[in-house]
């Protein structure tokens, strides 16, 4: 079996990142070396994303660039795995015959064999981190049962499958041993964790046991609004190391669109859920995601969404233009909103959110908060508060002068100024976690 030096390009979401990290740990156990740069490798492996149009285009562009390197003789092999390959394997094989192999989302042993490695069941918990050493992701489930009309994830990832708690605790312990301080709990849908194995939610049990392990921060990402176990919000309030932060992708607020999206919740129920969450934990910060330009979305329905966002005052919000995916149920609908209008609506919604975020951030001025330091340059430190997830949320910019703070350390900082997406402040006191 030929072993290769591999350049792995991991695209897409944090769930994809975990898949790539598992593959690397398995491959390294078989003697495979992963390189920092494509020019140092003889094999390029693209872990592709297929969720929205931009992500598909990025994956295709990366694959074409790898094919060019192969044609130049700079590398020997090109492989593609992951979501785009799962959805479009047949088409990609026809369009890109130069690729040496395409693999879906559930073919880890086959990918390993292609690069000269062997899959070892006993190494399932092991991962070689692609994130900075102080934070990581814990994927607690695979797949999704929801069937939202605009989404192809159930087709890409299969039925919902919760990971056993004991396995997750083993994996978390290994991550902690490598220096991980912030554990980000992820799945396509954390709300359903445990229903398929125990017939009830096991999310709170898992979160409590992870909290007992004394991570500095535990963060919950991607809570579907239906079936979310509200006791988790109370646990979040009671346990200091569980971040007062919840990512609840809502997608829209208009009843007609929510029905067409097959979301299983209406506007009034959504409002009630958000009010209940905030009542149970007044310090919580809510992040959400919206989709605009869904088939048939009228100007009036979009304006209803704008009004909802203005009134609800989400602390963090992301927005996607609807992508007409042939593998999603909504593909049978007429894609009525033009690409230009979709982008205009994204811009309009994000401009509104910017003003909301600016006002929300101003409330932190004068307060002292815990900050995780991620970057140090020219007498300043860049970090995040517990209210900010890695890579997508606000930055906290701190004056440190000549103090010796290390990357991945925690400190207390007093916020003196703010903008829509930045907090500014000064470090007070000593490092509280190095």
C-alpha angles and dihedrals in degrees: 000000000000115000119213140202100237133204106202118200108194112195133180131023135358090263087062089048090058091050090052092048091052091050092050094051091050093046094047089054086060092050099262115149121214117210131215093224134036091233090063094055136078091204132045119202118190117199097202134208124217104174105105134010096259091052092049091051091049091051092048092048091051091050092049090050089052090049089053090054090051091050089052090052092243091122135019106213140031123194130179124201137165138047103339091046090050092055102036106025094128094048093044092050089054095044097040109035089159090073110099096214143355121210133184131223096277102047104089095139090051093050090049092050090051092057094044101263135117126230114238117196091204091063096056092112093051123100135174103218122237090182124079109282096253098062136039144162127251111203105207099181142014129221132006137251099192103097099208106186097233096048133086096185095107088055092046099042105024130222122344113277122181117212114233113262093232091055091048092050090051090050092047091050091053090050091049091051090057091054104269111157101168116054116193110201109213143174135141083264121007091181092075096050109138099008093105095048105029103020091240140061113288095176096104092048090052094046092050092051092048089048090054088059088070102236109169092234134013115188129191119217133186108014112179108224094232116076094003106159104237093199085076089067090055091048088051090055093047100044115068095205095055107088117239089236134107130182108210111173105209099170095197145352105216111107096221093050093044089053092049090047088053091230096151094226136081132215097265092048089049092052091048092050093051092047091050092049091050092045091052092047115019091182094058121119115211126211123190142173127223132197118213129188094038112168109288095008105155126206088252092053091049091049088052087056091050091051091048092052092047092050097041094049100207113203092220129016136177126190134203130193108235111264116210098225116188090212094055123086092239089066087089089065123083111260093228103168114082119236089245092052091047091055091046090054092048089052093046094050093046091049089055091047090051090061091047091049091049092054092044092051092050088065089066094058110115093018126114116229139175113255132193110217114224105164137020125198137152098349094314133101125209116208148140136250123224086264092066128073120212119278098356109058142057128316124226112213113200134186109230104163110191097337114131103238118160130216109264094029126123126228140167116251135184113224113226103168141009147187131193094285105013138065120201126202153125130267113246124196127352134317107286096195126019 
